[in-house]
Amino acid sequence: MHHPLFLNNAQEPDVDFDWAPSPSNQRSGYWTVPIERRLPVVNLLREANVKTVFAGHWHRNHQASDNGLDVVVTSALGLPLGDDPSGYRVVNVSEQLLSHRFQAL
């Protein structure tokens, strides 16, 4: 998905974190899916036994986990924010394992 479901946990309110402030012209919690949309999606993912969701939008590398659901955010290829370099994420999926790594350019 484009927007991360959450940056800290699924129940986080639509507020900014000191380490993830929203742009001045956007709503608080701009980097994530708003909670009223997030919680139904999180519930569906859990019912389907989804363990990992990959996202972008924040243009930084970040991982968060909530009750067995991992959100992996990948930095941007063209306009990374913060200290993360340009790059992409390589994801390997098998019947037994899902692994991923960030590949800087």
Contact map, one row per residue, 1 for C-alpha under 8 A:
111100000000000000000000000000000000000000000000000011110000000000000000000000000000000000000000000000000
111100000000000000000000000000000000000000000000000000111000000000000000000000000000000000000000000000000
111110000000000000000000000000111000000000000000000000111100000000000000000000000000000000000000000000000
111111100000000000000000000000111000000000000000000001111100000000000011100000000000000000000000000000000
001111100100000000000000000000011000010001000000000000000000000000000010000000000000000000000000000000000
000111111101000000000000000000011000000000000000000000000000000100000010000000000000000000000000000000000
000111111000000000000000000000010000000000000000000000000000011100000010000000000000000000000000000000000
000001111101000000000000000000000000000000000000000000000000000111000000000000000000000000000000000000000
000001111111000000000000000000000000000000000000000000000000000111000000000000000000000000000000000000000
000011011111000000000000000000000010011001000000000000000000000001000000000000000000000000000000000000000
000000001111100000000000000000000010001000000000000000000000000000000000000000000000000000000000000000000
000001011111111000000000000000000010000000000000000000000000000000000000000000000000000000000000000000000
000000000011111000000000000010000010000000000000000000000000000000000000000000000000000000000000000000000
000000000001111100000000000111000110000000000000000000000000000000000000000000000000000000000000000000000
000000000001111110000000000110000000000000000000000000000000000000000000000000000000000000000000000000000
000000000000011111011100000111000000000000000000000000000000000000000000000000000000000000000000000000000
000000000000001111111000000000000000000000000000000000000000000000000000000000000000000000000000000000000
000000000000000111111000000000000000000000000000000000000000000000000000000000000000000000000000000000000
000000000000000011111000000000000000000000000000000000000000000000000000000000000000000000000000000000000
000000000000000111111100000000100000000000000000000000000000000000000000000000000000000000000000000000000
000000000000000111111110000110000000000000000000000000000000000000000000000000000000000000000000000000000
000000000000000100011111011111100000000000000000000000000000000000000000000000000000000000000000000000000
000000000000000000001111111001000000000000000000000000000000000000000000000000000000000000000000000000000
000000000000000000000111110000000000000000000000000000000000000000000000000000000000000000000000000000000
000000000000000000000011111000000000000000000000000000000000000000000000000000000000000000000000000000000
000000000000000000000111111101000000000000000000000000000000000000000000000000000000000000000000000000000
000000000000000000000110111111000000000000000000000000000000000000000000000000000000000000000000000000000
000000000000011100001100011111000000000000000000000000000000000000000000000000000000000000000000000000000
000000000000111100001100001111111100000000000000000000000000000000000000000000000000000000000000000000000
000000000000010100000110011111111000000000000000000000000000000000000000000000000000000000000000000000000
001100000000000000010100000011111000000000000000000000001100000000000000000000000000000000000000000000000
001111100000000000000000000011111100000000000000000000000000000000000000000000000000000000000000000000000
001111000000000000000000000011111110110000000000000000000000000000000000000000000000000000000000000000000
000000000000010000000000000010011111110000000000000000000000000000000000000000000000000000000000000000000
000000000111110000000000000000001111111000000000000000000000000000000000000000000000000000000000000000000
000000000000000000000000000000000111111100000000000000000000000000000000000000000000000000000000000000000
000000000000000000000000000000001111111110000000000000000000000000000000000000000000000000000000000000000
000010000100000000000000000000001111111111000000000000000000000000000000000000000000000000000000000000000
000000000110000000000000000000000011111111100000000000000000000000000000000000000000000000000000000000000
000000000000000000000000000000000001111111110000000000000000000000000000000000000000000000000000000000000
000000000000000000000000000000000000111111111000000000000000000000000000000000000000000000000000000000000
000010000100000000000000000000000000011111111100000000000000000000000000000000000000000000000000000000000
000000000000000000000000000000000000001111111110000000000000000000000000000000000000000000000000000000000
000000000000000000000000000000000000000111111111000000000000000000000000000000000000000000000000000000000
000000000000000000000000000000000000000011111111111000000000000000000000000000000000000000000000000000000
000000000000000000000000000000000000000001111111111000000000000000001000000000000000000000000000000000000
000000000000000000000000000000000000000000111111110000000000000000000000000000000000000000000000000000000
000000000000000000000000000000000000000000011111110000000000000000000000000000000000000000000000000000000
000000000000000000000000000000000000000000001111111000000000000000000000000000000000000000000000000000000
000000000000000000000000000000000000000000001111111110000000000000001000000000000000000000000000000000000
000000000000000000000000000000000000000000001100111110000000000000011100000000000000000000000000000000000
000000000000000000000000000000000000000000000000011111000000000000001111000000000000000000000000000000000
100000000000000000000000000000000000000000000000011111100000000000001111000000000000000000000000000000000
100100000000000000000000000000000000000000000000000111110000000000000011110000000000000000000000000000000
111100000000000000000000000000000000000000000000000011111000000000000011110000000000000000000000000000000
111100000000000000000000000000000000000000000000000001111111000000000000111100000000000000000000000000000
011100000000000000000000000000100000000000000000000000111110000000000000100100000000000000000000000000000
001100000000000000000000000000100000000000000000000000011111000000000000111000001000000000000000000000000
000000000000000000000000000000000000000000000000000000011111100000000000111100111000000000000000000000000
000000000000000000000000000000000000000000000000000000010111110000000000111100011111000000000000000000000
000000000000000000000000000000000000000000000000000000000011111000000001111000000001000000000000000000000
000000100000000000000000000000000000000000000000000000000001111100000001110000000000000000000000000000000
000000100000000000000000000000000000000000000000000000000000111110000111100000000000000000000000000000000
000001111000000000000000000000000000000000000000000000000000011111000111000000000000000000000000000000000
000000011000000000000000000000000000000000000000000000000000001111111110000000000000000000000000000000000
000000011100000000000000000000000000000000000000000000000000000111111100000000000000000000000000000000000
000000000000000000000000000000000000000000000000000000000000000011111000000000000000000000000000000000000
000000000000000000000000000000000000000000000000001000000000000011111100000000000000000000000000000000000
000000000000000000000000000000000000000000000100011110000000000011111110000000000000000000000000000000000
000000000000000000000000000000000000000000000000001110000000001111011111000000000000000000000000000000000
000111100000000000000000000000000000000000000000000111100000001110001111100000000000000000000000000000000
000100000000000000000000000000000000000000000000000111100000111100000111110000000000000000000000000000000
000100000000000000000000000000000000000000000000000001111111111000000011111000000000000000000000000000000
000000000000000000000000000000000000000000000000000001110111110000000001111100000000000110000000000001000
000000000000000000000000000000000000000000000000000000010111100000000000111110011001111100000000000000000
000000000000000000000000000000000000000000000000000000011011000000000000011111111000111100000000000000000
000000000000000000000000000000000000000000000000000000000000000000000000001111110000011100000000000000000
000000000000000000000000000000000000000000000000000000000000000000000000000111110000010000000000000000000
000000000000000000000000000000000000000000000000000000000010000000000000000111111000010000000000000000000
000000000000000000000000000000000000000000000000000000000011000000000000001111111111110000000000000000000
000000000000000000000000000000000000000000000000000000000111000000000000001100111111000000000000000000000
000000000000000000000000000000000000000000000000000000000001000000000000000000011111000000000000000000000
000000000000000000000000000000000000000000000000000000000001000000000000000000011111100000000000000000000
000000000000000000000000000000000000000000000000000000000001100000000000001000011111110000000000000000000
000000000000000000000000000000000000000000000000000000000000000000000000001100010011111000000000000000011
000000000000000000000000000000000000000000000000000000000000000000000000001111110001111100000000000000011
000000000000000000000000000000000000000000000000000000000000000000000000001110000000111110000000000001111
000000000000000000000000000000000000000000000000000000000000000000000000011110000000011111000000000001111
000000000000000000000000000000000000000000000000000000000000000000000000010000000000001111100000000111100
000000000000000000000000000000000000000000000000000000000000000000000000000000000000000111110000000111100
000000000000000000000000000000000000000000000000000000000000000000000000000000000000000011111000011110000
000000000000000000000000000000000000000000000000000000000000000000000000000000000000000001111100111100000
000000000000000000000000000000000000000000000000000000000000000000000000000000000000000000111111111000000
000000000000000000000000000000000000000000000000000000000000000000000000000000000000000000011111110000000
000000000000000000000000000000000000000000000000000000000000000000000000000000000000000000001111100000000
000000000000000000000000000000000000000000000000000000000000000000000000000000000000000000001111110000000
000000000000000000000000000000000000000000000000000000000000000000000000000000000000000000011111111000000
000000000000000000000000000000000000000000000000000000000000000000000000000000000000000000111101111100000
000000000000000000000000000000000000000000000000000000000000000000000000000000000000000000111000111110000
000000000000000000000000000000000000000000000000000000000000000000000000000000000000000011110000011111000
000000000000000000000000000000000000000000000000000000000000000000000000000000000000000011100000001111100
000000000000000000000000000000000000000000000000000000000000000000000000010000000000001111000000000111110
000000000000000000000000000000000000000000000000000000000000000000000000000000000000001111000000000011111
000000000000000000000000000000000000000000000000000000000000000000000000000000000000111100000000000001111
000000000000000000000000000000000000000000000000000000000000000000000000000000000000111100000000000000111
